[in-house]
Amino acid sequence: MDTRSSTPLIHYHYLVLLFFAFSSILHHSVAVDRLSHGQSLSGEQTIISQGGKFELGFFSPGKSNKYYVGIWYKKVSKQTIVWVANRERPVSNHSSSELKLSEDGSNLVILTHPGTQIWSSNSTTTSSNSTIAVLLDDGNLVLKHNSLSSSNVFWQSFDYPTNTWLPGANLGYDKLAGKNRFLTSWKNSEDPSPGLFSVEIDPGGISQFYLLANRTHQYWTTGVWDGEIFSNVPEMRSNYFFNFNYVANINVNYFSYAIRDPSDISNFMVDFTGQMKRRRWDTNAKDWILYCSLPRDPCDVYGICGSFGSCSNTSSPSCRCLQGFEPPSVDKWNLGDTSSGCVRHTSLECGRKDGFTKLSNVQQLPPNPEHATVSSKEECELTCLNNCSCAAYSYDTSRCLIWKGDLLNLKVLSGEPENQGEIADLYLRLAASELTKPKGTKKKEELAVIASVASLALIITIGSAVLMWKFYKRRDAGKLDIVHGALLSFDYKLIKRVTKDFSDKLGSGGFGTVFKGILPDSTPIAVKKLEGSRQGEKQFRAEVATLGLIQHVNLVRLRGFCAEGDRRLLVYDYMPRGSLDSYLFRSSSQILDWSQRYKIAVGIARGLAYLHEKCRECIIHCDIKPENILLDEELCPKVADFGMAKLIGHEFSRALTTLRGTLGYLAPEWIAGTAITPKSDVYSFGMLLLEIISGKRNREVSEDRLCPYFPALAATKLHEGEVICLLDERLEGKANMEEIGRACRIACWCIQDQEVSRPTMGYVVQQLEKVVDVSMPPIPSLLQKFADNDSVMIYECSKTISASTGNFTREA
């Protein structure tokens, strides 16, 4: 065979393969990390930072058919955009569009066919053909002169952030440079154009950030920087792995930060939901882990549901349109862009033909109402009807409020109103057609009138009998007065009778003994006889009235009280399932499965968060333990004995004079004699959570006296990845492993030695509800000492702790 004739053919095929290979490479990247004069990016072409951390090119978010030039993480499998150039002017065809340096080299520009410029970097440098655009390994895109030093940058993307704050970037203002760097949210997950929300530094020169709506309305602040954390973000002490840098003088006021672990991929971003979020990429889970979301309650975001939308933090989705309204764009609402609000189904007729629908359980009325001087609800309603601009009104015994135009920031509760604190009713104006009664209503109403007339005589007869019965009962058994709404003032004789002379004992604790009783209407109650109360009757009544207003689904409801002479009694709802300790520690009781235990833990955390953060005055419980967690018929947990510090008459402040607690749950600051804060309750909750997981007392000692102190064992096994061995053996391993690990991590964060390292109860709720993720906590140093010693020493400490079976009192 003549090889001479085949050699050119082989060379030809080889050259063709090289051509296609080169074309493929060129198709995706024109250079490693830069664009020079005469080069451009188009279609799928990208440039990649020198260390391979970031990539720049055209992208299309989600299912959108629009294209933008942006920067994203190269090593993150889920495309995550950190900067967008043409966020307000997308292109429809990225193959016929290009990113390049302008002809004079002074700017980066995006051009569409046939050469129309839709975006420019707008730098002020003089023209030069030696200009290059370089994508750096910190995600910063810079323009600089190629012939000069790398520090000579005349434009950078860090000066024009979009929704993401990257490590190394300055956020704040620089008067000398004429820069004000702030974050602006996307409109929704598929539209990076500027949204409603922004994060900006205090323009007054204070070291804090604001979350703003429309750059005008402040709805949340980080609080002032103290050199280590922002005052409203205490979680920074425990799970923020950054080094912050703050620079402030007469001309500048800005923050920057660096990640302590260079291999970590983490950032801050303002979401289109109006929340500031801190995220970290988990290479094992191949997903973003949310560490913090602020404000914690999404319904605190101003205008999140737009006009005529209502927000509820217990429903999904949290935003709903009010009756008679609908989203202007269902597609946008499905993408989470609810700030566009709702529009009416039908137009108002304006006048008395319109009507109203009642919205109950309104926790947050719209802002900027007008006050009308009226003497009745009917007059208030008429005032609104006579004004064509009036959209709603609210009336109580002392005021008439009306709203004109759009309704914003409406927060509606979905739970039982009596368990959710202060609420109001709002009357929303609707067209007459929206209030049309269904067929058959008129006939039903006529039948109802006939039935009412027919039974009127019977009602009068029964009513008279009831009044006579009450008269004689009050004469025989004492009186029952109503004070402060539904709170009752019981006569001591009545309490003594319904408790059968305090014979049916339910339990006892540090504040008194509890007895079961049955009211004359057959309602079961629990009566606590307080011990050691030093308050006068007037002061006691005032404190009880305050506690009576504190209502939450996870707090035991106070029905009333008795204050006669030196007798002080509290009357609560009776909890038929008793206290949590009977389910955790008694072998003969019903075994709670893991799902029930986790729900109980979440409920307890919600109740404590309410006491700490939602009441007018922060209430520190001071004695969180299983005995003070009661269960209703549905196993819903109710925190009992809250507010006892006030009722026993002691000074209640940050530095408490005398308080009580139970060994095994007391925070180190209690033993050390230092000031008590809500973080003391957090510590106790952490100890309680470990008991919920294990079904054993933390201070319990085995018969062979070789069982380690359980919290120390839990912290050690958590770090060894063996949390399953911590689970109550009665469950036989039947549990959600992710939830067990999460609960153990939360518990260990709660029992950190220093209170500043513990999370707030509000943050614990977010962690338990899986809104934010939980990092691995360090082993508390006190527990580390236990873990490092042998089991005998552990036993000695454990024996010391278990020596007291009662309550412990510390005098400051």
C-alpha positions in Angstrom: 0.0 0.0 0.0 1.3 3.5 -0.9 1.4 5.4 2.3 2.4 8.7 0.6 -1.1 9.2 -0.8 -2.8 8.5 2.7 -0.6 10.9 4.7 -2.2 14.1 3.5 -5.6 12.6 4.2 -4.6 11.7 7.8 -3.2 15.2 8.3 -6.5 16.7 7.0 -8.6 14.7 9.4 -6.3 15.6 12.3 -6.6 19.3 11.4 -10.4 19.0 11.2 -10.5 17.5 14.7 -8.3 20.2 16.1 -10.5 22.8 14.5 -13.6 21.5 16.1 -11.9 21.0 19.4 -10.7 24.6 19.3 -14.1 25.8 18.2 -15.7 24.1 21.1 -13.3 25.7 23.6 -13.7 29.1 21.9 -17.5 28.6 22.0 -17.4 28.6 25.8 -14.5 30.9 26.7 -12.6 33.5 24.8 -9.9 34.0 27.5 -9.1 32.7 30.9 -10.1 35.7 33.0 -10.2 38.8 30.8 -11.5 40.7 27.8 -9.1 42.8 25.8 -9.8 45.4 23.2 -11.3 43.7 20.1 -12.6 40.7 22.1 -16.2 40.1 23.0 -18.5 37.6 24.8 -21.6 36.3 23.0 -24.0 33.3 23.3 -22.6 30.7 25.6 -19.1 32.2 25.8 -17.8 33.1 29.3 -14.6 34.2 31.1 -13.5 32.5 34.3 -11.6 34.1 37.2 -8.0 32.9 37.5 -8.6 30.7 40.5 -11.8 29.3 38.9 -14.2 30.7 41.6 -16.4 33.0 39.4 -17.7 33.0 35.9 -19.0 35.9 33.7 -21.3 35.6 30.7 -24.9 35.7 29.5 -27.6 33.9 31.5 -31.3 33.4 31.6 -32.9 33.0 35.1 -35.3 30.2 35.7 -37.8 29.7 32.8 -37.4 33.3 31.6 -36.6 33.8 27.9 -34.7 37.0 28.6 -31.0 37.2 28.9 -28.7 39.2 31.1 -24.9 39.6 31.6 -24.0 38.5 35.1 -21.4 36.9 37.4 -22.0 33.6 39.1 -20.1 31.0 41.2 -18.2 28.6 39.0 -17.9 25.9 41.7 -21.5 25.9 42.8 -23.7 23.4 40.9 -26.8 25.5 41.3 -26.3 28.6 39.2 -26.3 31.5 41.7 -26.0 35.0 40.3 -24.1 37.5 42.4 -24.1 40.5 40.0 -26.1 41.6 37.0 -25.1 44.3 34.5 -28.2 45.0 32.4 -30.8 44.1 35.1 -33.2 46.7 33.7 -32.7 46.1 30.0 -32.5 42.3 29.1 -31.9 41.0 25.6 -34.0 38.5 23.8 -31.2 36.8 21.9 -27.9 36.3 23.5 -26.3 34.8 20.4 -26.8 38.1 18.5 -25.8 40.2 21.5 -22.3 40.8 22.9 -20.3 42.2 25.8 -17.2 44.0 24.8 -15.0 47.0 25.4 -16.2 50.2 23.7 -14.3 51.3 20.6 -12.3 53.9 22.6 -11.6 51.4 25.4 -13.2 53.6 28.2 -16.2 51.4 29.0 -17.7 47.9 29.0 -20.8 47.9 26.9 -23.6 45.4 25.9 -24.6 45.7 22.2 -27.5 44.1 20.4 -27.8 43.5 16.7 -27.3 45.8 14.8 -25.0 47.5 17.3 -27.5 49.1 19.6 -26.0 49.8 23.0 -28.3 48.8 25.9 -25.9 49.0 28.8 -22.6 50.7 29.7 -20.3 50.8 32.7 -20.3 54.6 32.4 -16.8 55.0 33.7 -15.2 58.4 33.6 -11.7 57.4 32.5 -10.0 58.8 29.4 -10.2 56.6 26.3 -7.4 54.0 25.8 -7.0 50.9 23.7 -4.9 49.3 26.4 -7.9 48.9 28.7 -8.8 45.3 29.8 -11.7 43.9 31.8 -10.7 41.3 34.3 -12.8 39.0 36.4 -11.1 38.6 39.8 -11.3 35.6 42.1 -13.4 37.6 44.7 -16.1 38.1 42.1 -15.2 41.7 41.3 -15.2 42.7 37.6 -12.7 45.5 37.1 -11.6 47.8 34.3 -8.0 48.9 34.3 -5.1 49.8 32.1 -3.2 46.8 31.0 0.1 48.7 30.9 -0.1 50.0 34.4 -0.1 48.3 37.8 -3.0 46.0 38.7 -4.1 48.4 41.4 -4.9 51.1 38.9 -8.7 50.3 38.6 -11.0 53.0 37.2 -14.3 51.0 37.3 -15.4 47.9 39.3 -18.6 46.0 39.8 -18.1 46.1 43.5 -19.1 49.8 43.4 -22.5 48.8 41.8 -23.7 45.7 43.7 -27.1 44.3 42.9 -28.7 41.9 45.5 -25.6 40.2 46.9 -22.9 41.4 49.2 -19.7 39.5 48.5 -16.6 39.2 50.9 -14.2 42.0 50.2 -16.8 44.5 48.9 -17.6 47.7 50.7 -21.2 48.4 51.6 -21.9 52.1 52.5 -20.9 55.5 51.1 -17.8 57.3 50.2 -18.3 61.0 49.7 -14.9 61.6 48.2 -15.4 58.9 45.5 -19.0 59.9 45.0 -20.1 56.3 45.7 -23.1 55.0 47.7 -23.0 51.2 47.6 -26.3 49.4 48.6 -28.1 46.2 47.8 -31.4 46.1 45.9 -33.5 42.9 45.6 -34.6 41.2 42.5 -38.3 41.6 41.6 -38.7 37.8 41.7 -36.7 34.6 41.1 -36.9 35.1 37.4 -36.6 38.9 37.1 -33.4 40.5 38.3 -34.6 44.1 37.7 -34.6 46.3 40.8 -37.2 45.1 43.3 -39.0 46.8 46.1 -36.4 46.2 48.9 -33.0 47.5 49.6 -30.2 47.3 52.3 -28.5 50.6 53.0 -26.2 52.0 55.7 -27.5 54.7 58.0 -27.1 58.0 56.1 -26.6 59.8 59.4 -23.3 58.1 59.8 -24.4 55.6 62.4 -22.9 52.1 62.2 -26.0 50.2 61.3 -27.9 49.0 58.2 -31.5 49.6 57.4 -33.9 47.3 55.4 -36.0 49.6 53.3 -39.1 49.4 51.1 -39.0 51.7 48.1 -35.8 53.2 49.7 -38.0 55.3 51.9 -39.8 53.2 54.5 -37.6 51.6 57.1 -39.0 48.3 58.5 -36.0 46.7 60.1 -32.5 47.6 61.3 -29.4 45.6 62.3 -28.9 47.8 65.3 -25.7 49.5 66.1 -22.3 47.8 65.6 -20.5 47.3 68.9 -17.2 46.3 67.4 -18.1 42.6 67.3 -21.8 42.2 66.4 -24.9 44.2 65.4 -27.1 44.7 68.5 -30.2 43.2 66.7 -28.3 40.2 65.4 -27.1 38.4 68.6 -26.7 35.2 66.5 -23.5 36.6 65.1 -21.6 35.5 68.2 -22.4 31.9 67.7 -22.5 31.1 64.0 -21.2 33.9 61.9 -17.7 32.9 60.7 -16.7 36.3 59.3 -14.3 39.1 60.2 -16.0 42.5 59.8 -14.2 45.7 59.1 -15.8 49.1 59.7 -14.5 52.4 58.5 -16.1 55.7 59.4 -15.1 59.3 59.4 -16.5 62.6 58.1 -16.3 61.4 54.5 -16.9 57.6 54.6 -19.1 55.2 56.4 -18.9 51.6 55.2 -18.5 47.9 56.2 -16.7 45.1 54.5 -16.1 41.5 55.7 -13.8 38.5 55.0 -14.5 34.8 55.4 -12.3 33.2 58.0 -12.1 29.9 56.0 -10.9 30.8 52.5 -12.5 27.6 51.1 -15.9 28.6 52.4 -18.5 29.9 49.9 -20.8 32.3 51.7 -22.5 35.6 51.3 -25.2 38.0 52.3 -28.1 38.8 50.0 -31.4 40.8 50.1 -34.1 38.5 48.8 -37.1 39.5 46.8 -39.2 38.6 49.9 -37.6 41.6 51.7 -35.4 39.6 54.0 -31.7 39.8 54.4 -30.2 36.3 54.2 -26.9 34.8 55.0 -26.2 31.6 53.0 -23.4 29.1 52.9 -22.8 26.5 50.1 -22.7 22.9 51.4 -20.6 20.8 49.0 -21.9 17.5 50.4 -25.6 18.4 50.2 -25.0 20.4 47.0 -27.3 23.1 48.1 -27.3 26.5 49.8 -27.7 26.3 53.6 -29.6 29.3 55.1 -28.0 30.4 58.4 -30.0 33.5 59.1 -33.0 35.4 57.7 -33.8 38.9 59.0 -36.3 40.1 60.0 -37.2 36.7 61.4 -41.0 37.1 60.9 -41.6 37.6 57.1 -44.8 39.5 57.9 -42.6 42.2 59.5 -41.5 43.1 55.9 -43.2 46.3 55.0 -45.7 45.9 52.1 -44.7 42.3 51.4 -48.2 41.4 50.3 -48.8 44.7 48.5 -52.1 46.6 48.5 -55.2 44.7 49.7 -53.1 41.6 50.6 -52.9 40.1 54.0 -49.9 38.3 55.6 -50.0 35.4 58.0 -46.8 33.8 59.4 -48.5 30.5 60.1 -49.8 29.8 56.5 -48.2 28.9 53.3 -48.1 30.9 51.2 -48.0 33.7 53.7 -49.7 36.2 51.4 -53.3 36.1 50.5 -55.6 38.5 48.6 -58.5 39.9 50.6 -62.1 38.9 49.7 -63.1 40.6 46.5 -59.5 40.9 45.3 -57.1 38.9 43.1 -53.4 39.1 42.1 -52.8 41.3 39.0 -50.4 38.6 37.8 -50.8 35.0 39.0 -47.5 34.1 37.4 -45.6 36.8 39.5 -47.3 35.7 42.7 -46.3 32.1 42.0 -42.7 33.3 41.7 -43.0 35.0 45.1 -43.4 38.6 43.8 -46.4 39.4 46.0 -45.4 43.0 46.7 -47.4 44.0 43.5 -50.5 43.5 45.7 -54.1 42.7 44.6 -56.8 44.3 42.5 -60.6 44.3 42.9 -62.8 41.8 41.1 -65.4 44.4 40.5 -65.5 48.2 40.8 -67.2 49.9 43.8 -70.5 51.7 43.0 -69.7 54.4 45.6 -72.5 55.1 48.0 -74.8 53.2 50.2 -75.1 50.3 47.7 -71.7 49.2 48.8 -71.3 47.0 51.9 -68.6 45.6 54.2 -67.2 42.3 55.1 -65.7 41.7 58.5 -62.0 40.6 58.8 -61.4 39.1 62.3 -58.2 38.3 64.0 -56.3 41.3 62.6 -53.1 41.6 64.5 -51.7 44.5 62.5 -53.9 47.2 61.0 -52.8 49.1 58.0 -50.8 52.3 58.6 -51.9 55.9 58.3 -55.6 55.8 59.3 -57.8 58.8 59.7 -59.7 59.4 62.9 -63.4 60.2 62.8 -65.4 61.6 65.7 -68.5 59.4 66.0 -70.4 57.8 68.9 -71.3 54.4 67.4 -70.2 51.7 65.0 -73.1 52.6 62.7 -71.9 56.2 62.5 -68.4 55.0 61.7 -69.6 52.7 58.9 -71.8 55.5 57.5 -68.8 57.9 57.5 -66.8 55.4 55.4 -69.8 54.8 53.0 -70.2 58.5 52.4 -66.6 58.9 51.3 -65.9 57.2 47.9 -62.2 57.0 48.8 -62.8 55.0 52.0 -61.7 51.4 51.6 -62.2 50.1 55.1 -62.9 51.1 58.7 -62.3 49.8 62.2 -64.3 50.6 65.3 -63.9 49.9 69.0 -65.4 51.5 72.1 -63.1 54.5 71.9 -62.3 55.3 68.3 -63.3 55.1 64.7 -60.5 54.6 62.1 -61.0 54.8 58.4 -58.6 54.1 55.6 -58.6 55.8 52.2 -56.9 54.4 49.1 -54.9 51.2 49.2 -54.5 49.0 52.3 -51.0 47.9 53.1 -49.2 45.9 55.8 -52.3 44.0 56.9 -51.4 41.1 59.2 -54.1 38.5 60.0 -53.8 35.6 62.4 -54.9 32.1 61.5 -55.0 30.6 65.0 -57.6 30.9 67.7 -57.9 34.6 68.6 -58.0 34.1 72.3 -54.5 32.5 72.1 -52.9 35.1 69.9 -52.7 38.3 72.0 -54.3 41.6 71.0 -56.4 41.6 67.9 -58.9 43.9 66.1 -61.6 43.7 63.5 -61.4 45.4 60.2 -64.4 46.1 58.0 -63.4 45.9 54.3 -65.5 47.8 51.7 -66.9 45.6 48.9 -69.3 46.2 46.0 -72.9 45.2 46.5 -72.5 42.4 44.0 -69.7 40.9 46.1 -72.1 40.7 49.1 -75.0 39.0 47.3 -76.6 36.4 49.5 -76.9 32.9 48.1 -80.2 31.4 46.9 -82.4 30.2 49.7 -81.0 32.7 52.2 -84.2 34.7 52.4 -86.4 31.7 53.1 -83.9 30.4 55.7 -84.0 33.8 57.4 -87.9 33.8 57.5 -87.8 30.3 59.1 -85.2 31.5 61.6 -87.5 34.4 62.6 -90.4 32.1 63.2 -88.2 29.7 65.2 -86.9 32.6 67.3 -90.4 33.9 68.1 -91.6 30.4 69.0 -88.7 29.9 71.4 -88.7 33.3 73.0 -91.0 32.3 75.8 -88.9 29.3 76.5 -85.7 31.4 76.6 -87.3 33.9 79.0 -88.4 31.0 81.3 -85.0 29.3 81.3 -83.3 32.7 81.8 -85.3 33.5 84.8 -84.5 30.1 86.3 -80.8 30.6 85.7 -80.8 34.0 87.3 -82.6 32.6 90.4 -80.1 29.7 90.6 -77.1 32.1 90.3 -78.6 34.3 93.0 -78.8 31.4 95.5 -75.4 30.0 94.5 -73.7 33.3 95.0 -75.3 33.6 98.4 -74.2 30.1 99.3 -70.8 29.7 97.7 -69.3 33.2 97.3 -69.2 35.5 94.3 -67.5 35.5 90.9 -66.6 38.9 89.3 -65.3 39.7 85.9 -62.4 42.0 85.6 -60.2 43.0 82.6 -62.3 41.3 79.9 -62.5 37.6 80.5 -60.3 37.5 83.6 -62.3 36.4 86.6 -62.0 37.3 90.3 -63.0 34.3 92.3 -64.4 34.2 95.8 -62.3 32.1 98.2 -65.4 30.2 99.4 -66.2 29.2 95.8 -62.6 28.0 95.1 -62.6 26.0 98.4 -65.9 24.3 97.4 -65.0 23.5 93.8 -61.7 22.0 94.8 -63.4 19.9 97.6 -61.4 21.8 100.2 -58.2 21.5 98.2 -58.2 17.7 98.4 -57.3 16.7 94.8 -53.6 17.6 94.6 -52.1 17.7 91.1 -48.6 18.6 92.0 -46.3 21.1 93.7 -43.4 23.3 92.8 -41.3 26.2 93.9 -44.2 28.7 93.8 -47.0 26.6 95.5 -49.3 23.6 95.2 -51.7 22.9 92.5 -55.2 21.4 93.0 -57.9 20.2 90.6 -61.4 21.8 90.7 -64.7 21.6 88.9 -66.6 24.9 88.3 -70.4 24.9 88.7 -70.7 24.8 84.9 -68.6 21.5 84.9 -65.5 23.2 83.6 -62.4 21.6 85.1 -59.7 24.0 86.4 -56.3 23.9 88.1 -55.9 26.1 91.1 -52.4 27.1 92.3 -52.0 28.2 95.9 -49.1 30.6 95.9 -46.6 30.4 98.7 -44.4 33.3 99.9 -46.3 36.1 98.2 -45.5 39.4 99.8 -47.6 41.7 97.6 -50.6 43.7 98.8 -53.9 43.0 97.2 -53.9 46.0 94.9 -50.5 45.3 93.5 -51.3 41.6 93.2 -54.4 42.4 91.2 -52.5 44.7 88.9 -49.8 42.1 88.2 -52.5 39.4 87.6 -54.3 41.7 85.2 -51.1 42.1 83.2 -50.5 38.3 83.1 -54.1 37.8 82.0 -53.4 39.7 78.8 -50.6 37.4 77.9 -52.2 34.7 75.8 -50.6 32.3 73.3 -51.4 28.8 72.1 -48.3 27.5 73.9 -48.9 29.2 77.2 -51.3 27.9 79.9 -54.3 30.2 80.0 -54.9 32.1 83.2 -58.7 32.2 83.8 -58.7 34.2 87.0 -57.4 34.7 90.6 -58.4 35.1 94.2 -57.0 37.7 96.6 -58.5 37.7 100.0 -56.5 38.6 103.1 -53.2 36.8 102.8 -54.6 34.2 100.4 -53.3 34.3 96.8 -54.7 31.8 94.3 -54.4 31.5 90.5 -57.0 29.7 88.4 -55.8 28.1 85.2 -57.3 25.9 82.4 -57.0 22.3 83.4 -54.6 20.3 81.2 -56.0 16.7 81.1 -52.7 15.1 80.0 -50.7 16.4 82.9 -47.1 17.4 82.7 -44.4 16.4 80.3 -42.2 14.7 82.9 -44.7 11.9 83.3 -44.3 11.0 79.6 -40.5 11.2 79.5 -39.4 9.5 82.8 -42.1 7.1 83.9 -41.9 3.7 82.3 -45.6 3.0 82.8 -46.8 6.1 80.9 -47.6 6.5 77.2 -44.5 6.6 75.1 -44.3 9.7 73.0 -43.0 9.0 69.4 -40.4 11.1 67.8 -42.8 13.2 65.8 -44.8 14.1 69.0 -41.6 15.0 70.8 -40.3 17.3 68.1 -43.7 19.1 67.9 -43.7 19.5 71.6 -40.2 21.0 71.5 -41.3 23.4 68.8 -44.3 24.5 70.8 -42.3 25.1 74.0 -39.8 27.2 72.0 -42.7 29.3 70.5 -44.2 29.9 73.9 -40.8 31.0 75.4 -40.1 33.2 72.4 -43.5 34.9 72.9 -42.7 35.6 76.5 -39.2 37.0 75.7 -39.9 38.9 72.5 -43.6 39.6 71.9 -44.9 40.8 75.3 -44.8 44.5 76.2 -42.3 43.6 78.9 -39.9 40.7 78.5 -40.8 37.9 80.8 -38.1 35.5 82.0 -39.5 32.2 83.1 -36.6 31.2 85.4 -37.8 27.6 85.9 -38.1 25.8 82.6 -38.3 22.0 83.2 -40.6 19.1 82.2 -42.8 19.6 85.3 -43.7 23.1 84.0 -44.7 21.9 80.6 -48.4 20.8 80.5 -50.1 18.9 77.7 -53.7 19.4 76.5 -55.9 16.7 75.0 -54.1 16.9 71.6 -50.6 16.9 73.3 -50.1 20.5 72.5 -47.5 21.8 75.0 -48.4 24.7 77.3 -45.7 26.5 79.3 -46.9 27.0 82.9 -45.8 29.1 85.8 -44.7 32.1 83.7 -44.6 35.5 85.3 -44.3 34.0 88.8 -41.4 36.3 89.7 -43.8 39.3 89.7 -46.5 37.5 91.6 -44.3 36.5 94.5 -43.4 40.1 95.0 -39.7 40.3 94.1 -38.0 43.1 92.3 -38.0 42.1 88.6 -35.1 43.5 86.6 -32.0 42.3 84.7 -30.1 41.9 87.9 -32.7 39.9 89.9 -32.6 39.9 93.7 -34.1 36.5 94.4 -35.4 33.9 92.0 -35.9 30.2 92.0 -34.8 27.4 89.7 -34.2 23.7 89.6 -30.8 22.1 89.6 -30.1 20.3 86.3 -31.6 23.2 84.3 -29.8 26.3 85.9 -27.5 28.3 83.6 -23.9 28.9 84.8 -24.6 32.6 85.5 -27.2 31.5 88.0 -24.7 29.5 90.0 -22.1 32.3 89.6 -24.4 34.9 91.0 -24.3 37.2 87.9 -27.2 38.9 86.2 -30.1 36.8 84.8 -31.3 37.5 81.2 -33.6 35.6 78.8 -30.6 33.6 77.8 -30.9 31.8 81.1 -34.2 30.4 79.9 -32.5 29.4 76.6 -30.0 27.4 78.7 -32.8 25.6 80.5 -34.6 24.9 77.3 -31.4 23.3 75.9 -31.3 21.0 78.9 -35.0 20.2 78.5 -34.5 19.5 74.8 -31.8 16.9 75.7 -34.3 15.2 78.0 -37.0 15.2 75.3 -34.5 13.4 73.0 -33.2 10.9 75.5 -36.2 10.3 77.8 -33.8 10.5 80.8 -33.1 13.0 83.4 -29.9 15.0 82.7 -28.8 14.5 86.3 -29.8 10.8 86.4 -27.1 8.4 87.6 -27.1 4.7 86.7 -27.1 1.9 89.3 -23.5 1.0 88.5 -22.5 4.7 88.9 -20.6 4.7 85.7 -23.1 6.5 83.5 -21.6 9.8 82.2 -23.2 13.1 82.7 -25.7 13.1 79.8 -25.2 16.6 78.4 -21.4 16.0 78.2 -22.1 12.6 76.5 -24.6 14.3 74.1 -22.1 17.0 73.1 -19.3 14.4 72.6 -21.5 12.0 70.5 -22.8 14.9 68.4 -19.2 15.7 67.3 -18.6 12.0 66.7 -21.6 11.8 64.5 -23.3 9.2 66.7 -26.5 11.0 67.7 -28.7 7.9 67.2 -27.3 6.5 70.5 -28.7 9.6 72.3 -32.3 8.7 71.3 -34.7 7.3 73.9 -34.2 3.5 73.6 -37.9 3.0 74.0 -38.3 4.4 70.4 -36.2 1.6 69.0 -34.5 3.9 66.6 -37.8 5.0 64.9 -37.1 8.7 64.3 -36.1 11.2 61.7 -32.3 11.3 61.8 -32.1 14.8 60.3 -34.4 16.1 63.1 -32.4 14.3 65.8 -29.2 15.8 64.6 -30.8 19.2 64.3 -32.3 19.0 67.8 -29.0 17.9 69.3 -27.1 20.8 67.6 -29.7 23.3 68.8 -29.6 21.9 72.4 -25.8 22.2 72.5 -25.9 25.8 71.2 -28.4 26.6 73.9 -26.2 25.3 76.7 -23.1 27.2 75.8 -21.2 28.5 78.9 -21.4 32.2 77.8 -24.9 33.6 77.4 -23.7 35.7 74.4 -23.0 32.4 72.5 -26.5 31.1 73.0 -29.2 31.9 70.4 -32.3 33.8 71.2 -35.5 31.8 71.6 -36.9 33.4 68.5 -33.9 32.1 66.6 -34.3 28.7 68.2 -37.9 28.6 66.8 -36.6 29.3 63.3 -34.0 26.6 63.7 -36.6 24.0 64.9 -39.0 25.0 62.2 -36.2 24.4 59.6 -36.3 28.0 58.4 -32.6 28.4 59.0 -29.9 25.7 59.3 -27.9 24.9 62.4 -24.1 24.7 62.3 -22.0 22.4 64.5 -21.7 24.0 68.0 -18.5 23.8 70.0 -18.5 21.6 73.1 -19.1 23.9 76.1 -16.0 24.2 78.1 -17.7 23.0 81.3 -19.0 19.9 79.6 -15.6 19.4 77.9 -14.1 19.0 81.4 -16.6 16.3 82.1 -15.9 14.6 78.8 -12.1 14.7 79.3 -12.2 13.1 82.8 -12.9 9.5 83.5 -16.3 8.2 84.3 -15.8 8.2 88.0 -15.1 11.9 88.0 -18.1 12.4 85.8 -20.2 10.4 88.2 -19.0 12.5 91.2 -20.2 15.7 89.4 -23.4 14.0 88.4 -24.0 12.8 91.9 -23.5 16.3 93.2 -26.0 17.7 90.8 -28.6 15.0 91.5 -28.2 15.5 95.3 -31.0 18.0 95.3 -34.5 16.8 94.2 -36.2 20.0 95.0 -35.9 23.6 94.0 -32.8 25.8 94.4 -33.0 29.4 95.6 -30.2 31.9 95.0 -30.0 35.2 96.9 -28.0 37.8 95.0 
